[in-house]
Amino acid sequence: MEGRTGMKEHLELSSLGASLLAEAERISGDMQDWRRDFHQFPELAFEENITASKITHVLRSIPGMAVTSGFAIQTSVIGVLGGDLPGPALMMRATMDATAAEEQTGLPFSSCMHGCGHDAEMASLLGAATVLSKYSDELKQRVVFLFQPAGEGRSGAKTLTENNIIDKFNIGRSVAVNWSSELPYGELFTRRGVMTALSDRIHIDIRGTAGHAAEPHMTVDPVMIAANLIIMIQTMLSREVDPREPVVVSFGQVESGEAYNIIPEQANLWGTLRAFDPKVRDFVQSRIETVAPALAKALRGLASVEYTRNYAQVDNNLDMVDELLRVGVPFFGEDGLNMLERPLLSGDDFAFFSHRVPSLFMLMGTGLEYPLHHPRYDVPESMLPFSAAWEAYLALTFGH
């Protein structure tokens, strides 16, 4: 894979980084197997039973690792290394759930699919835990490895924080490394302050009157109402929101009818809002809740809106960003560690941790063609040792 030589050249600046990478490369076959197992048996939010079992099995094989299964969520798995060390712990998170999409990669271990790279992120964190166990004498802080269920829009992190995971495991800081196909291979990206957008869920239930497709005048067509609603909401965004304020509303699921020649009684729209400013979110939510019933009524139907506020913004701690620049340059080199100019319009429930303790959210570039959630999205397995070594390096250098 292009970029591997450059990555190793950067690591010549850091003897610790080079040593960790050598250890990670020794278990690269294991990480590849773990990743492919996760990928072949994907599980949706709160249903990650097989995934949790595999993670638990690996963690329990690591010397010195204390394992807790089922904290707050049946499928959560938490490993703790350096349990006797004093002071607050550093938490490292990987999410476990797959997306409800059909894969088109053609891989022999393809599935329904892991379209966000969670399979690789879990394998990388397991690799980091395995490598760190060989450096346990050098640990200066406890490390909590959180394998978190329900990261795909179901707020698993919210459930964990509401059940006091921070206090239970004495977590002082948290970090997460997500893989991004749209960024250059082997480079790390983050930014100061706000890292991701607000992320909400929208469900609009539209009711009409069913009838024959040849007699639309005898019906109230909910599909027509749904089509007009989608256009009206996009028009509202472009005409009523300050164009200098980023905001996106996308409807990814439209459902109605069972036959080509019957106008159905009901249509459903499911979508998401992304924004940076809470005031913009408040305005758009209010307008959707006003416009949808009014437009449906004008077209002789009914509409109700269920608006769910999912995630706040992920907020990167400024001191942790400064520390990342200090410890990260010897690992990545000057050109391999980058600051994003703008936040991401994607959302992440890591926000629930970042609003409780100082936190840092990072992106590891994989430099591939297809973006997240694309049916042909895949990850470069050659990145696994490098990613695992970086996470182990963070645990050994961050805070010291």
C-alpha positions in Angstrom: 0.0 0.0 0.0 1.4 3.4 -1.0 2.5 5.4 2.0 3.8 2.6 4.2 7.5 3.5 3.6 6.8 7.2 4.5 5.1 6.1 7.7 8.1 4.1 8.8 10.4 7.0 7.9 8.4 9.2 10.3 8.7 6.6 13.0 12.5 6.8 12.9 12.0 10.0 14.9 10.5 8.0 17.7 12.2 4.8 19.0 9.1 4.1 21.1 6.8 4.4 18.1 9.0 2.2 16.0 9.1 -0.4 18.7 5.4 -0.4 19.1 4.9 -0.7 15.4 7.2 -3.7 15.3 5.1 -5.4 18.0 1.9 -4.5 16.2 3.2 -6.0 12.9 3.9 -9.2 14.7 0.2 -9.6 15.4 -1.0 -8.2 12.1 -2.4 -11.6 11.1 -4.4 -11.7 14.3 -5.8 -8.2 13.7 -6.7 -9.1 10.2 -8.5 -12.2 11.4 -10.4 -10.2 14.1 -11.4 -7.6 11.5 -12.7 -10.1 9.1 -14.6 -12.0 11.8 -16.3 -8.7 12.8 -17.0 -7.9 9.2 -18.4 -11.3 8.3 -20.8 -11.3 11.2 -22.1 -7.7 11.4 -24.7 -6.8 14.1 -26.9 -3.8 14.4 -27.1 -1.5 17.4 -27.7 -3.2 20.8 -27.6 -6.6 19.1 -23.8 -7.0 19.0 -23.8 -10.3 20.8 -21.4 -12.3 18.6 -19.1 -9.3 18.3 -19.1 -8.8 22.1 -18.3 -12.5 22.6 -15.3 -12.3 20.3 -14.0 -9.1 21.9 -14.4 -10.6 25.4 -12.5 -13.7 24.3 -9.5 -11.7 23.0 -9.4 -9.3 26.0 -9.4 -12.2 28.5 -6.4 -13.7 26.8 -4.3 -10.5 27.4 -2.1 -10.7 30.5 -3.1 -8.2 33.2 -6.4 -7.2 31.5 -9.5 -6.9 33.7 -12.7 -7.4 31.7 -16.2 -6.2 32.4 -19.0 -7.4 30.1 -22.5 -5.9 30.0 -22.0 -2.6 31.8 -25.2 -0.6 31.3 -25.7 -2.3 27.9 -25.8 -6.1 27.5 -23.3 -6.0 24.6 -20.8 -3.5 26.0 -17.3 -4.8 26.7 -14.7 -2.9 28.8 -11.1 -3.8 29.4 -8.8 -2.2 32.0 -5.0 -2.4 31.9 -2.9 -1.1 34.7 -5.7 -1.4 37.2 -3.4 -0.8 40.3 -2.1 2.5 39.0 -3.4 5.6 40.8 -5.3 8.5 39.4 -7.9 8.9 36.7 -7.8 6.6 33.6 -7.5 7.3 29.9 -10.4 5.8 28.0 -10.0 4.7 24.4 -13.2 3.9 22.5 -14.1 1.8 19.5 -17.8 1.4 18.4 -19.2 -2.1 17.6 -22.3 -1.9 15.5 -22.8 -2.3 11.7 -25.0 -0.3 9.3 -28.2 -1.6 7.9 -27.0 -1.6 4.3 -26.2 -4.2 1.6 -22.5 -4.5 0.9 -21.3 -4.6 -2.8 -17.5 -5.0 -2.2 -17.4 -8.6 -3.6 -15.2 -9.6 -0.7 -15.3 -13.3 0.3 -16.1 -12.2 3.8 -18.7 -9.5 2.8 -21.8 -8.9 4.9 -24.7 -6.5 5.5 -22.3 -4.3 6.3 -19.7 -2.6 8.4 -19.9 0.6 6.4 -18.2 2.9 8.9 -15.0 0.9 9.5 -16.0 -0.2 13.0 -14.7 -3.6 12.2 -11.2 -2.2 11.6 -11.4 0.2 14.6 -12.3 -2.7 17.0 -9.5 -4.8 15.6 -7.1 -1.9 15.9 -8.0 -1.3 19.6 -7.7 -5.0 20.4 -4.2 -4.8 18.8 -3.3 -1.8 20.8 -4.4 -3.5 24.0 -2.4 -6.6 23.1 0.7 -4.5 22.4 0.3 -2.4 25.5 0.2 -5.5 27.7 3.9 -6.0 26.7 4.7 -2.5 28.0 2.7 -2.7 31.2 5.8 -1.8 33.3 6.0 1.5 31.4 2.3 2.5 31.9 1.9 5.6 34.1 -2.0 5.6 34.0 -4.8 3.1 33.8 -6.2 2.5 30.3 -9.8 1.7 29.8 -10.6 0.1 26.5 -14.3 0.7 25.7 -16.0 -1.3 23.0 -19.2 0.6 22.7 -22.4 -0.7 21.3 -24.9 1.4 19.2 -22.7 4.1 17.7 -24.8 4.3 14.5 -27.5 6.8 15.5 -28.7 4.9 18.6 -26.7 6.8 21.3 -25.0 3.9 23.1 -22.6 6.5 24.6 -25.5 8.3 26.1 -26.7 5.2 27.9 -23.2 4.5 29.2 -22.7 8.1 30.5 -26.2 8.1 32.1 -25.2 5.0 33.9 -22.1 6.7 35.3 -19.4 4.9 33.3 -17.2 7.9 33.9 -17.3 7.6 37.7 -17.4 3.8 37.8 -14.1 3.5 36.0 -12.7 6.8 37.2 -12.2 8.1 33.6 -10.3 11.4 33.5 -9.9 11.8 29.7 -11.2 10.0 26.6 -9.9 9.6 23.1 -11.3 8.0 19.9 -9.6 7.3 16.5 -12.0 6.8 13.6 -10.9 5.8 10.1 -11.7 8.1 7.2 -11.5 7.0 3.6 -11.6 10.6 2.3 -8.3 11.6 4.0 -4.8 10.7 2.9 -3.5 7.2 3.9 -1.5 7.1 7.2 -2.1 10.7 8.2 -3.9 11.9 11.4 -6.4 14.7 11.4 -8.2 16.6 14.3 -9.0 20.2 15.2 -9.4 22.5 18.1 -12.8 22.8 19.7 -15.9 21.7 17.8 -15.0 18.6 15.7 -18.4 17.3 14.5 -22.0 18.6 14.0 -25.1 18.3 16.0 -26.9 15.2 14.7 -30.7 14.6 15.0 -33.3 12.1 13.7 -36.5 13.1 11.9 -39.5 10.9 11.3 -42.6 12.3 9.5 -45.7 10.1 9.4 -48.1 11.1 6.6 -51.6 9.9 6.3 -54.0 10.1 3.3 -56.8 8.1 1.8 -56.1 5.0 -0.2 -57.6 4.1 -3.6 -57.0 3.1 -7.1 -54.1 4.7 -9.0 -56.5 5.4 -11.9 -58.8 7.4 -9.7 -56.5 9.8 -7.8 -59.3 12.3 -7.4 -61.0 9.8 -5.1 -57.9 9.6 -2.8 -55.6 11.7 -0.7 -52.2 10.7 -2.0 -49.6 10.6 0.9 -46.7 10.0 -1.6 -47.5 13.3 -3.3 -47.6 15.0 0.1 -44.2 13.3 1.0 -42.6 14.5 -2.3 -43.8 18.1 -1.7 -42.6 18.0 1.9 -39.1 17.0 0.9 -39.0 19.9 -1.6 -40.5 22.3 0.8 -38.0 21.5 3.6 -35.1 22.0 1.2 -36.6 25.3 0.0 -37.0 26.4 3.6 -33.4 25.7 4.3 -32.2 27.7 1.3 -34.6 30.7 1.8 -35.0 31.0 5.6 -31.6 30.0 7.0 -28.6 32.4 6.8 -26.5 30.8 4.0 -23.4 31.4 6.1 -24.7 28.9 8.7 -24.0 25.2 7.7 -27.1 23.0 8.0 -28.1 19.8 6.2 -31.4 17.9 6.2 -31.4 14.7 4.3 -34.1 12.0 4.0 -32.4 8.7 3.5 -35.5 6.5 3.9 -38.8 7.0 2.1 -41.4 4.2 2.6 -44.9 3.9 1.2 -47.2 1.4 -0.5 -47.2 -2.2 -1.5 -48.5 -2.2 -5.1 -47.7 -0.2 -8.2 -51.4 0.5 -9.0 -52.7 1.4 -5.5 -52.4 4.8 -3.9 -51.5 4.0 -0.3 -52.9 5.3 2.9 -49.6 6.1 4.5 -46.1 7.3 3.8 -43.1 7.7 6.1 -40.0 9.8 5.8 -36.9 9.2 8.0 -34.1 11.6 7.9 -31.4 13.5 9.7 -30.4 17.1 10.5 -26.8 18.2 10.9 -25.8 21.7 12.0 -23.2 23.5 14.1 -25.2 26.2 15.8 -27.9 25.0 18.3 -30.0 28.1 17.4 -30.1 27.0 13.7 -31.2 23.5 14.9 -33.9 25.1 17.0 -35.2 27.1 14.1 -35.2 24.3 11.6 -36.8 21.8 14.0 -39.6 24.4 14.7 -40.1 25.0 11.0 -40.3 21.3 10.1 -42.8 20.7 12.9 -44.9 23.7 11.6 -44.6 23.1 7.9 -45.2 19.4 7.7 -48.7 19.4 9.2 -49.7 22.6 7.4 -48.6 21.4 4.0 -50.3 18.0 4.5 -53.5 19.8 5.5 -53.3 22.0 2.4 -53.2 18.8 0.4 -56.1 17.2 2.4 -53.9 14.9 4.4 -52.4 14.7 7.9 -48.7 14.7 9.0 -47.0 14.3 12.4 -43.4 14.9 13.2 -41.3 13.0 15.6 -38.0 14.9 16.1 -35.3 13.3 18.2 -32.2 15.2 19.3 -29.5 12.6 19.1 -26.0 14.1 19.6 -24.4 17.3 20.5 -21.2 18.4 18.9 -18.0 16.5 19.7 -15.9 19.2 21.5 -12.1 18.6 21.4 -10.3 19.8 24.5 -7.8 22.5 23.6 -5.1 21.3 26.0 -5.4 17.8 24.6 -5.0 19.1 21.1 -1.8 20.9 22.1 -0.6 17.7 23.8 -1.4 15.7 20.6 0.8 18.1 18.6 3.7 17.6 21.1 3.6 13.8 21.2 2.2 13.1 17.8 4.8 14.8 15.6 7.6 12.3 16.5 5.2 9.5 15.5 3.7 10.9 12.3 6.3 13.5 11.3 5.5 17.2 10.6 3.5 16.4 7.5 1.5 13.5 8.9 -0.3 15.4 11.6 -2.9 17.8 10.4 -5.5 20.3 11.7 -8.9 20.4 9.9 -10.0 23.9 9.0 -13.7 23.2 9.5 -15.7 20.8 11.7 -17.3 17.7 10.1 -21.0 17.7 9.3 -21.1 14.1 10.4 -22.2 13.4 14.0 -20.8 11.0 16.6 -22.1 10.0 20.0 -18.5 10.4 21.4 -20.0 13.8 22.1 -21.5 12.4 25.3 -18.0 11.6 26.6 -16.5 14.9 25.4 -19.1 16.9 27.4 -18.2 15.0 30.6 -14.4 14.8 30.5 -11.6 16.4 28.5 -11.7 14.5 25.2 -10.0 14.2 21.8 -11.6 12.8 18.6 -9.2 12.0 15.7 -9.5 10.8 12.2 -7.0 8.3 10.6 -6.8 8.7 6.9 -7.1 5.5 4.7 -7.1 7.2 1.3 -9.6 4.9 -0.4 -12.1 5.7 -3.2 -15.4 5.1 -1.6 -16.7 7.1 1.4 -18.4 5.9 4.5 -21.8 4.2 4.1 -21.1 3.6 0.4 -22.0 -0.1 -0.5 -18.4 -0.5 -1.8 -16.7 1.0 1.2 -13.8 -1.0 2.5 -10.7 -0.5 4.7 -7.0 -1.1 4.0 -6.0 -3.9 6.4 -2.4 -2.8 6.0 -3.3 0.2 8.2 -4.2 -2.1 11.2 -0.6 -2.3 12.7 0.0 1.4 12.3 -3.3 2.4 13.9 -2.8 -0.1 16.8 0.7 1.2 17.4 -0.6 4.8 17.4 -3.2 4.0 20.0 -0.7 2.1 22.2 1.7 5.1 21.8 -1.0 7.5 22.9 -1.6 5.4 26.1 2.1 5.5 26.9 2.8 9.2 26.1 -0.4 11.1 26.7 -0.5 12.9 30.0 3.3 12.5 30.7 
